[in-house]
């Protein structure tokens, strides 16, 4: 692990965009496959919650191969499932997100209990009244927002570098999360600038989605799926580019490691 300058955060975004553009069709297909998996009735949400890091790891692996000069393919999405990598370690990377969801659920429950007490009838009445629920959330918007933002940032710090560490270095999930947290702490400036640039890209994409809203529900659906496919695939490429800068170029690869890249993009 090494510390990089804060300006590298913007460079990560630019480098990831260039790599994405070189193999746009394949990376878009990888992202689209992930989105379609998430839409499987009843199971999609659970699959993405538990196996999301493993699927993102497949796109990270594809990005590493593309940077090496090997053309990526849609089948690489399932690289984490082929037996040569630690699927259990990739699944372990879902724990921070599960913890975040539990924290948000506890926070919402605390807000409701503070408003109506522990009377089940009052709680049910509040839940069935959207207007009252919205008013309650507005009253407690600031603390809830702080909890959600802090939890989301911690989840990102624990997993952002961990996904590439597991799929490209075959490191254990918990050790990878520890290294990811340390790397995030030592590179706060770069990560902060990267997040600012990333949020700016998302805002632009959302504005484009809003522009499609008057064109009908099917057009909105297609545009949303297109956006999500781009979101997942580009974010995974961004993971790889940042990891390469902080980890892969800092020390020589261990014997037998796969996906190690030192070539310039």
N, C-alpha and C positions, 0 to 999 in steps of 0.2 A: 504494500500500500504506500502511496505517496501523496503528498499535498500538492494541489495544483492552484494556479491563480484563479481569482474570482471570475475573470473574463472567460475562462474556459467553459463556463456554463453556457454562454451564448455560442461558443465554438461547437459545443456538443450538439446544439440544436441545428446549426448549419451543416455539420458533418453528417448527422443523421438524415437530414433532408436530402443531401446529395446521394447518400447510399440508397435511400428509399426511392429516389427518382431513377436510379440505374436499373432497378428491378421492380418497378412499380407494380406491374401486373401480378407477379408472384407474391409479393408482400401483401398486396390487396387481397389476393385469394386466401392467403394465410389468415388475415384478419377477418375475412368474410366467413371462413370455416368456423372460426372461434365464435363469431356472432351467431351463426346458425346453430351451433351446439348449445349456446345459451338460451335459445328459443325452443328447445325440446320441451313439449308440454310436461308439466309437473316435475321433471327431473333437471331441466336446464339450469335453473338457479342453483340447485344443490351441486350439480356438476361443476359449474363455474366457481362456486365458493370453495370447493374442496380441491379441484384440479386446475383452477385458473392459473396458479403459478407454474404448473407443469406445462400448460399450453403456451403461456407466455415464453417459457424457457425454450420451447420449440422454435419460436420466431427469433429469439436471441441466438439460438444455434444457427438458424438460417442466415442471420445477419453476419455472424462470424464467418460462415462459409462464403458469403458474397464478398466480404472484405478480403478474403483470401484469394478470390478469383474464381471460386467454384459457383456455378449457377445454382441458386437455391430452388427447391421444389416444394409444392404443397404438402407432401408427405412428411416434411421436416417438422411440421406442427406437432407430431407425435413422437419426436425424438426422445423425449423423456420417458416414454413407455416401452422402449425397445429392449430393455433388460441390461443395457450397458451403462445406464446412468441410475442414479439413486432416486427412484420415484418416491420412496418414503420421505426422503429429504425434501423433495419438491413439495410434497403434500404438507409437510411440516410448516412450510412458508405461508400457509393459509391461516395459521394460528393468530398472527397479529390482526388480521382483518376480522376474524371471528371475535377476538377480544374487543375490537372497536365496535362491532355491532352490538355486543352484549353491553358495553359501556353506554352506548346511545340508548338502548332499550331501558337500562336501569335509570338513566337520567330522565327519560320521558315518564317512566313510572313514578319517579320521585316528584316530578312536576304535577302529575295528576293527583297523587296522594296528598300533596301539600294543598291542593285546591279543594278536594272533596272528601279527604280522609280515606279510611279503609272500608267504607260502605260499598259493597259490590254493586248495589242497585244504582248508587250515584255515579260510580265509575262507568258502568254500562251506559247510563244516560248521557254522560259526558262524551263517551266514545261515539255514540250514535248521533250527536249534534255537531256537525262540521263547523258551524258558526262559533259555538262555544269553544270547541277545540282550537280553532284558529286564533281566537282571542286569547286563550290561555298560552298558546305558543308564542304569540307576539309579546305577551307580558314577560316571558322568560327567554326571549330570543337571544339576548346577549350571553348569558351563562351557557345556554345550550350550544350556541355557535362556537364559543371558546372551547368547550369540551370536544365538539366534533372536529374543529380545526386542529387542536392539539393531538387528538387521537389519529387523525389522518396523516399528520406530519410524522408522528412516531411510526405509524405503519409503513410509510414510505421509506423512512430512514432504516428500518429493519429489513426491508425486502428489496430495495432498489438495486443494491449491489449483490445481494444474496442470490437472486435468481441466476445471474451469469456465473457466480462462483460455483454454484451447484452443477449447472449443466456443462460448464466449460472446464472447471477444475475438479469436478466430482467431489466437492467438499460436503461434509455433513450439514444438514439444514440449520441446526442450532448454532454451530460454529460459524456458518456463513452469515447468519443474522447478526451475530456478535461482531464480525468483521465489517459488515455493512453499516452497523450503527457507529462504529469507530471511524469508518471512512467518511460517513456523512458528517460527523462532528468535526473532523479535521478539514472538511471541504465545504463548510457551511456557505461560504461566499459563492462558490461555483454552483452549488445546488440551489441557492436562493435565486441567482440570476437565471438559471435554467428553468426554475418553476415560474418565474415572471414571464419569460419568453413562451413557455408552454401554455400558460393561462391565456396569454395574448393570442396564440394560435387558436385555442379553443373558443375564445370570444368571437374571433372572425368566423370560425366554422358555425357557431350558433347563429350569428347574424345571417349567414347564408341560409341556414335551415329555416329561420323565420321568414326569409324572403320566399321560400317555397310553400309556406303555410296556406296562402290563398288558392293554391293550385289543386287542392283536393286531398283526401285522406291517403289515397294510394301513392301519390307523389311524395307526400310527407313521409310515408312509411319507407319508401325506397331511399329517400334522402337521408333519413335517420339511420337506416342500415348501412348505407354508404359511409356516413360519418363515423359510426361505431367501428366499422372495419378499418378505416384509416386510423382511428384513435388507437386501437389495440396494437396494430402492426407497427405504427410509428413509435409508440411509447416503448415497445420491446426493442426496437432498433436503438432508441435513445438510451435505454438501459445498457445495451452492449457497448455503444460508443463511449459512454461515461466510464463504464467498468474498465474498458481497454486502457483508457487514459490514466485511471487511478491504480489499477492492479496489473493488467497484462503487460504494460510497458515498463513497470517498475522493477520487476525481477524476471529472471529467465523462467520459462515454463518447466514444471516438474516432469520427470521422465514419464512418457506414456500418456501425457495429457492430450486431450483432443480439443479441436476448435481454437487453439491458441493462434493469435494473429498479431503480427508485428509489421505487416505491410502497410504502406500509406494508402489511404483511400483516394 
